[in-house]
Amino acid sequence: MKQQKILFITALLILTTHFSYGQQLIKVWESQARLQVPESVLYDSDSGNIFVSNIQGSPMKKDGNGFISMLDNNGHIKTLKWVTGLNAPKGMAIFDGKLYVADIDKLVGIDIEKAKIIEEYPVKNAVFLNDVTACKNGMVFVSDSRTGKIYLFENHKISEFPLDPVNGINGLCAANGKLYIGSNNIYELDIQTKEMNVLFEDTGGIDGIKRMEDGNFVFSHWTGGIFITKENQIIKLLDTSAEGINSADIDYIKESRLILVPTFNDNRVVAYMLTQEK
């Protein structure tokens, strides 16, 4: 009996150590399941609102059914169809009061204050535009997952960025003069010199990727996984694949340490808080 008690205490200590010192995701809220195939989510720090791109149909079909939703910062749907008239909208980025959205083979600019599409930029030879990110100087980058190419939108013109195609490219994140690229690896690209290095290999097919305040990354697998990097490690924080719940193009709010996850066919956005490492 005494030996069983010692084994029980030892096991308890092991579990306590694991949960005390490892980072976890804690669900904070989830939106109503009224969204229609939400692919990407983006927090607007100026307004506190959250934008969600809804495909509502096939990711490749030009059917005019796609739209953008607006949520508040507690996940309540403020306007389900905030902006309509898109086809299959995916990644988004904000710069200078505009929401830029990837829509199959064009980049769409939405005036946030007017809630209106004000410009469209067709991308020559694009097949499956996917993620979008913006630099502080106004450079907007768009990935094409089918061709492996990256496009640059600058000064009201869009052009192919001079870079060898990246197989499986999807997630993009711009920070401090660098472009971070998610595919089956994580790459760091110097925007000025075009020098590119591999930071992490064999990450699996990355969907959304964000650089955190400590320089590490949080990224998603569309099948339902959320991961972070820690030094040279990749750590799985969440896996909802067994439940059939996807995790598409995520966002990360550094002030509240919230990871926003669009669940695609599950038609919700779920917010998880990333606990501090102890």
Salt bridges, closest charged atoms under 4 A:
GLU30 OE1 - LYS27 NZ 3.02
GLU30 OE1 - ARG268 NH1 2.80
ASP72 OD2 - HIS76 ND1 3.18
ASP105 OD2 - LYS62 NZ 2.58
GLU119 OE2 - LYS98 NZ 3.44
GLU120 OE1 - LYS106 NZ 3.18
GLU160 OE1 - LYS149 NZ 3.51
ASP190 OD2 - LYS178 NZ 3.96
GLU213 OE2 - ARG257 NH1 2.94
ASP239 OD2 - LYS236 NZ 3.18
ASP251 OD1 - LYS210 NZ 3.84
ASP266 OD2 - ARG268 NH2 2.42
GLU277 OE1 - LYS230 NZ 3.08
